[in-house]
Amino acid sequence: MTEKPPVLRINNARRGCTTDTRILARRGWLTYDVVVVGEDETIGYNPATGKNEWTPIVGLQHYGDAEVWKLQNSWFTAEVTPGHKWLVDQQVTVQTETACTECGREFATGRGMTKHRADVHGVLTPRRERFEEQLVATRDFKQSTRIYLSKPADLGDQLPITDDEAELIGWIFGDGYMEPSGPTIVQSKPEQVHYLRGFMAAHFPCGEYVREPEGPQTHRIYRWKLTSEFWCDLASRSKASKDDALNFVLSLSVSQREAFVRGFLSADGTRDPRTQNDRLGYAAFQVSGPVAEAIKVAAYLEGYRPDTRVKTEFDSDRFGMQPMECIGFRTPIVKGRNLPVVGTRTADVWGPTTTLGTWTARQDQEIFLTATDVRRRTSRPGLTSECSPSGR
């Protein structure tokens, strides 16, 4: 008698992301096996404020042999279980009117009034649609579902520096280099030079130096050298360091982070002419390393989806000999119809539980807001968890 091959049984109730997914904590990007439940915090969405903020990690689940879906379009990829949840705007039908306009009869619900008008008067009541913020499983995406991959953040922190000083550090991280006595900002683009000359002279003690163009250069090269005394004081207050740029970004207030990003994009960014949005369509260029990693998180905290492309020696538009990252500030919303399932497999998965029900995840270069393993309808105001029937 021929022996039957073993049957692989997959537990579809297991929810989460693949185990290569990292979580953003105050300590940086962590793998699931180093997360300390009850001590570590991540960044999640608070529906009461409409902002991302720090939220404690209060639990962690790890499952084996789970079904995993690969979601992919031309600009976003994620691997999650079918039951894994996301923060979305889900289109729902509402009918608030309860009085029949034909006979004046009152009903307890709008649905009852709608049925009465159809059955008694032969009149169809137009449906009214609105979007409601919910936590929805991947398998329950509709064509019109709007998935949020990021929200603006207010982390509640603030460094003892001014917004102008935060912008200055953005310029230094982008167009500056460090010397033993302090940083120097270098710029040759006429528009940026015009701005910097006024900005530096108005706010900071520094020397300005000019060098005539050489070789293929067409513009004068300007350098601004901060005084050693000022930089020592600012460095002490800000703890700004290119090697620890991520921690610096996570320590900024909303206005400080906005100023820092403005300075960095002015130094190392370019506009996409197809958009009129102040930030949407910007791209920052930076050599792979701590500063590039910090800019991705800054873009995410500002409410954008950081879109990263690494330029190598095979790219004709790269700069210099080192790998260069092009970090785009893109729309954080994708619709369900534009995020198809392109593959399935079985894999180990994990997911945290947080007090806000959401967290910040990273898969390869993708950084996105996603939801925790919430199994019941939540009582948090303004946010519901849409649950599938048992067994789905």
C-alpha positions as CSV (number, residue, x, y, z in Angstrom):
1,M,0.0,0.0,0.0
2,T,1.4,3.4,-1.1
3,E,1.9,5.7,1.9
4,K,0.2,9.1,1.5
5,P,2.5,12.2,1.7
6,P,2.0,14.3,4.9
7,V,-0.5,17.1,4.7
8,L,0.8,20.6,5.5
9,R,-1.7,22.3,7.8
10,I,-1.5,26.0,7.9
11,N,-3.1,28.0,10.7
12,N,-4.8,30.9,9.0
13,A,-5.6,32.5,12.4
14,R,-1.9,33.3,12.9
15,R,-1.4,37.0,12.2
16,G,1.7,39.1,11.7
17,C,4.7,39.9,9.5
18,T,7.6,37.7,8.4
19,T,10.4,37.4,10.9
20,D,12.8,39.5,8.9
21,T,10.5,42.5,9.8
22,R,12.0,45.0,12.2
23,I,10.2,47.3,14.6
24,L,11.2,50.9,15.3
25,A,11.9,51.5,18.9
26,R,13.7,54.2,20.9
27,R,16.8,51.9,20.6
28,G,16.5,51.9,16.9
29,W,15.4,49.2,14.5
30,L,15.0,45.9,16.4
31,T,14.4,42.3,15.4
32,Y,11.6,40.5,17.2
33,D,14.0,38.4,19.3
34,V,15.6,41.4,21.0
35,V,12.4,43.3,21.8
36,V,11.9,43.7,25.6
37,V,8.1,43.5,26.3
38,G,7.1,46.1,28.9
39,E,10.2,48.2,28.4
40,D,10.5,49.0,24.7
41,E,8.2,51.4,22.9
42,T,7.4,51.8,19.2
43,I,5.6,54.5,17.2
44,G,1.9,53.9,16.6
45,Y,-1.1,55.9,15.6
46,N,-3.4,57.6,18.2
47,P,-6.9,58.2,16.7
48,A,-7.7,60.7,19.5
49,T,-5.0,63.1,18.2
50,G,-4.6,62.0,14.6
51,K,-0.9,61.7,15.2
52,N,1.8,58.9,15.5
53,E,3.3,58.8,19.0
54,W,5.3,56.5,21.3
55,T,3.3,53.5,22.5
56,P,4.5,50.7,24.9
57,I,5.0,47.2,23.5
58,V,2.9,45.1,25.9
59,G,3.0,41.7,24.1
60,L,4.7,39.7,21.4
61,Q,3.5,36.7,19.4
62,H,5.6,34.4,17.2
63,Y,4.1,31.7,15.0
64,G,5.5,29.0,12.7
65,D,4.0,27.7,9.4
66,A,1.7,30.6,8.8
67,E,0.3,31.5,5.4
68,V,2.0,34.7,4.0
69,W,0.8,36.9,1.2
70,K,3.2,39.1,-0.8
71,L,1.5,42.4,-1.6
72,Q,3.3,44.4,-4.3
73,N,2.8,47.2,-6.8
74,S,5.4,49.3,-8.6
75,W,6.4,51.2,-5.5
76,F,5.5,49.2,-2.4
77,T,6.1,45.6,-1.2
78,A,5.1,43.9,2.0
79,E,4.9,40.3,3.2
80,V,2.2,39.7,5.8
81,T,-0.4,37.1,6.8
82,P,-4.0,37.4,5.4
83,G,-5.3,38.3,8.8
84,H,-2.6,41.0,9.5
85,K,-4.3,44.3,10.0
86,W,-3.6,47.8,8.7
87,L,-4.9,51.3,9.5
88,V,-7.3,52.2,6.7
89,D,-10.1,54.4,5.7
90,Q,-12.9,52.0,4.8
91,Q,-15.9,53.1,2.8
92,V,-19.2,52.5,4.7
93,T,-22.8,53.1,3.8
94,V,-24.7,55.3,6.2
95,Q,-28.3,56.5,6.3
96,T,-29.0,59.0,9.1
97,E,-32.5,60.1,8.1
98,T,-35.2,58.2,9.8
99,A,-38.4,59.9,8.6
100,C,-40.1,58.9,5.4
101,T,-40.4,61.9,3.1
102,E,-43.5,60.4,1.4
103,C,-45.7,59.8,4.4
104,G,-43.8,61.3,7.3
105,R,-43.6,58.0,9.3
106,E,-40.7,57.8,11.7
107,F,-38.5,54.8,12.0
108,A,-35.9,53.7,14.6
109,T,-33.2,53.4,12.0
110,G,-32.3,54.8,8.6
111,R,-32.2,51.3,7.2
112,G,-35.8,50.7,8.3
113,M,-36.9,53.9,6.6
114,T,-35.1,53.0,3.4
115,K,-36.8,49.6,3.3
116,H,-40.2,51.1,4.0
117,R,-39.8,53.6,1.1
118,A,-38.9,50.8,-1.3
119,D,-41.6,48.4,-0.2
120,V,-44.5,50.8,0.4
121,H,-43.8,53.7,-1.9
122,G,-41.6,52.0,-4.6
123,V,-38.9,54.7,-4.1
124,L,-35.3,53.9,-3.9
125,T,-33.3,55.9,-1.4
126,P,-29.8,56.8,-2.7
127,R,-27.0,55.3,-0.6
128,R,-24.8,57.7,1.3
129,E,-21.1,56.8,1.6
130,R,-18.4,58.0,3.9
131,F,-15.0,56.8,4.9
132,E,-14.4,55.5,8.5
133,E,-11.0,54.9,10.1
134,Q,-10.6,51.2,11.0
135,L,-8.1,48.5,11.5
136,V,-8.8,46.0,8.7
137,A,-7.3,42.7,7.8
138,T,-5.4,42.2,4.6
139,R,-7.9,39.7,3.3
140,D,-10.7,42.2,3.9
141,F,-9.4,45.0,1.6
142,K,-11.9,46.4,-0.8
143,Q,-11.3,48.1,-4.0
144,S,-11.9,51.5,-2.4
145,T,-10.0,50.8,0.9
146,R,-7.4,53.5,1.5
147,I,-4.4,52.1,3.4
148,Y,-2.3,54.5,5.4
149,L,1.4,53.6,5.4
150,S,2.3,56.7,7.5
151,K,0.8,59.5,9.6
152,P,2.4,62.7,10.9
153,A,4.1,62.1,14.3
154,D,4.3,64.1,17.5
155,L,6.7,62.2,19.7
156,G,6.4,64.6,22.6
157,D,10.1,65.2,22.8
158,Q,12.0,68.5,22.4
159,L,15.7,69.3,22.3
160,P,17.0,72.5,23.9
161,I,17.7,74.1,20.5
162,T,15.8,76.6,18.4
163,D,14.1,75.7,15.1
164,D,16.8,77.8,13.3
165,E,19.5,75.6,14.9
166,A,17.6,72.5,13.9
167,E,17.5,73.8,10.3
168,L,21.2,74.5,10.5
169,I,21.9,70.9,11.5
170,G,19.9,69.8,8.5
171,W,22.2,71.8,6.3
172,I,25.3,70.4,8.0
173,F,24.0,66.8,7.6
174,G,23.4,67.5,4.0
175,D,26.1,69.8,2.7
176,G,28.5,69.9,5.6
177,Y,31.7,68.2,6.6
178,M,33.3,67.9,10.0
179,E,36.6,69.3,11.0
180,P,38.3,69.1,14.4
181,S,37.2,72.7,15.2
182,G,33.6,72.2,13.9
183,P,31.5,71.8,10.8
184,T,31.7,73.7,7.5
185,I,28.8,74.0,5.0
186,V,29.7,74.1,1.3
187,Q,27.3,75.2,-1.4
188,S,27.5,76.4,-5.0
189,K,23.9,76.5,-6.3
190,P,23.0,80.2,-6.7
191,E,19.6,79.9,-5.1
192,Q,20.8,78.1,-2.0
193,V,23.8,80.4,-1.7
194,H,21.5,83.4,-1.7
195,Y,19.4,81.9,1.0
196,L,22.4,80.7,3.1
197,R,24.2,84.1,3.1
198,G,21.2,85.7,4.7
199,F,20.3,82.8,7.0
200,M,23.9,82.3,8.4
201,A,24.6,86.0,8.8
202,A,21.3,86.6,10.7
203,H,21.5,83.7,13.2
204,F,25.0,82.3,13.6
205,P,28.6,83.4,14.2
206,C,30.5,82.2,11.2
207,G,33.0,83.1,8.6
208,E,32.2,83.1,4.9
209,Y,34.7,82.1,2.3
210,V,34.5,82.1,-1.5
211,R,36.5,80.1,-4.1
212,E,36.3,80.8,-7.8
213,P,35.1,77.9,-10.1
214,E,37.7,75.5,-11.4
215,G,37.6,73.1,-14.3
216,P,34.0,72.1,-15.3
217,Q,32.5,74.1,-12.4
218,T,30.4,77.1,-13.4
219,H,29.5,78.7,-10.1
220,R,31.5,80.1,-7.2
221,I,31.9,77.7,-4.2
222,Y,30.9,79.2,-0.9
223,R,31.9,77.9,2.5
224,W,30.5,78.9,5.9
225,K,32.7,78.0,8.9
226,L,31.0,78.1,12.3
227,T,33.0,79.3,15.2
228,S,34.4,76.6,17.5
229,E,32.7,78.1,20.6
230,F,29.3,78.2,19.0
231,W,29.5,74.7,17.7
232,C,30.7,73.2,21.0
233,D,27.7,74.7,22.7
234,L,25.2,73.6,20.0
235,A,26.7,70.1,19.8
236,S,26.4,69.8,23.6
237,R,22.7,70.9,23.6
238,S,21.6,68.9,20.5
239,K,23.8,65.8,20.7
240,A,23.8,66.1,16.9
241,S,26.1,63.5,15.3
242,K,26.1,62.0,11.9
243,D,27.0,58.7,13.4
244,D,23.9,58.9,15.7
245,A,21.6,60.7,13.3
246,L,18.6,58.5,14.0
247,N,18.6,59.2,17.7
248,F,18.8,62.9,16.9
249,V,15.8,62.8,14.6
250,L,13.7,60.8,17.2
251,S,14.5,63.5,19.8
252,L,13.1,66.4,17.8
253,S,9.8,68.2,18.4
254,V,7.4,68.7,15.5
255,S,8.6,72.1,14.6
256,Q,12.3,71.2,15.1
257,R,11.9,68.1,12.9
258,E,10.2,70.2,10.2
259,A,13.0,72.7,10.3
260,F,15.6,70.0,10.2
261,V,14.0,68.3,7.1
262,R,13.7,71.7,5.4
263,G,17.4,72.3,5.9
264,F,18.4,68.9,4.7
265,L,16.2,69.0,1.6
266,S,17.5,72.5,0.7
267,A,21.0,71.1,0.9
268,D,20.7,67.6,-0.6
269,G,17.2,67.5,-2.1
270,T,15.5,68.1,-5.5
271,R,11.9,68.8,-6.5
272,D,9.8,66.6,-8.7
273,P,8.3,69.1,-11.2
274,R,5.1,67.0,-11.5
275,T,3.8,68.0,-8.0
276,Q,3.0,71.4,-6.4
277,N,3.1,70.0,-2.8
278,D,5.7,71.6,-0.6
279,R,7.2,68.2,0.3
280,L,5.4,65.5,-1.7
281,G,7.6,64.8,-4.7
282,Y,10.9,65.8,-3.0
283,A,13.8,63.4,-3.1
284,A,16.9,63.6,-0.9
285,F,20.3,62.2,-2.0
286,Q,22.7,60.8,0.5
287,V,25.5,58.2,0.7
288,S,24.3,55.0,2.3
289,G,24.9,55.2,6.1
290,P,23.5,56.6,9.3
291,V,22.4,59.9,7.9
292,A,20.5,58.3,5.0
293,E,18.7,56.0,7.5
294,A,17.8,59.0,9.7
295,I,16.3,60.9,6.7
296,K,14.1,57.9,5.8
297,V,12.7,57.9,9.4
298,A,12.3,61.7,9.3
299,A,10.3,61.4,6.1
300,Y,8.1,58.8,7.7
301,L,7.6,60.9,10.9
302,E,6.6,63.9,8.7
303,G,3.7,61.7,7.3
304,Y,5.3,60.6,4.1
305,R,6.2,57.2,2.7
306,P,10.0,57.1,2.3
307,D,10.7,55.6,-1.1
308,T,14.3,54.5,-1.4
309,R,16.3,53.6,-4.5
310,V,20.0,52.8,-4.1
311,K,22.1,54.1,-7.0
312,T,25.1,51.9,-7.7
313,E,28.0,51.9,-10.2
314,F,25.5,50.7,-12.8
315,D,23.5,53.9,-12.6
316,S,24.6,56.7,-14.9
317,D,23.0,59.4,-12.7
318,R,24.7,58.4,-9.5
319,F,27.1,60.8,-7.7
320,G,30.7,59.8,-6.8
321,M,32.0,56.3,-6.4
322,Q,30.0,55.3,-3.3
323,P,26.4,53.8,-3.3
324,M,24.0,56.7,-3.2
325,E,20.5,56.5,-1.9
326,C,17.7,58.5,-3.5
327,I,15.0,58.9,-0.7
328,G,11.7,60.1,-2.0
329,F,9.0,61.8,0.0
330,R,5.9,60.1,-1.4
331,T,2.2,59.8,-0.7
332,P,1.5,57.5,2.3
333,I,-1.9,56.2,0.9
334,V,-2.4,53.2,-1.3
335,K,-5.8,51.9,-2.4
336,G,-6.8,48.3,-2.0
337,R,-7.3,47.9,-5.8
338,N,-3.7,49.0,-6.3
339,L,-2.1,46.5,-3.9
340,P,-2.6,43.1,-5.3
341,V,-1.4,39.7,-3.9
342,V,1.4,38.5,-6.2
343,G,2.5,35.4,-4.3
344,T,1.9,33.2,-1.3
345,R,4.1,31.0,0.9
346,T,4.4,29.6,4.4
347,A,6.8,31.1,6.8
348,D,7.4,32.0,10.5
349,V,5.7,35.3,11.5
350,W,5.6,37.6,14.4
351,G,3.8,40.6,15.7
352,P,3.8,42.9,18.7
353,T,0.9,44.1,20.8
354,T,0.9,47.8,21.7
355,T,-1.5,50.0,23.7
356,L,-2.5,51.9,20.6
357,G,-2.9,48.8,18.4
358,T,-0.5,50.0,15.8
359,W,3.3,50.0,15.3
360,T,6.1,51.0,12.8
361,A,7.5,48.2,10.8
362,R,10.4,47.8,8.3
363,Q,10.9,45.2,5.6
364,D,14.1,45.7,3.7
365,Q,13.8,49.4,2.5
366,E,10.0,49.6,3.2
367,I,9.1,51.6,6.3
368,F,5.4,51.6,7.1
369,L,2.7,52.0,9.7
370,T,0.8,48.8,10.4
371,A,-1.5,47.3,13.1
372,T,-0.9,44.8,15.9
373,D,-2.6,41.4,16.4
374,V,-5.9,42.9,17.5
375,R,-8.5,40.2,17.8
376,R,-11.5,42.0,19.2
377,R,-13.3,45.2,18.4
378,T,-11.6,48.0,20.2
379,S,-13.3,50.6,22.4
380,R,-10.8,53.4,21.5
381,P,-12.7,56.4,20.2
382,G,-12.7,57.0,16.5
383,L,-11.1,53.7,15.6
384,T,-12.7,50.3,15.1
385,S,-11.2,46.9,14.3
386,E,-13.2,45.2,11.5
387,C,-13.1,41.5,12.3
388,S,-13.7,38.6,9.9
389,P,-16.2,35.9,10.8
390,S,-14.6,33.1,12.8
391,G,-12.7,30.6,10.8
392,R,-11.8,32.9,7.9
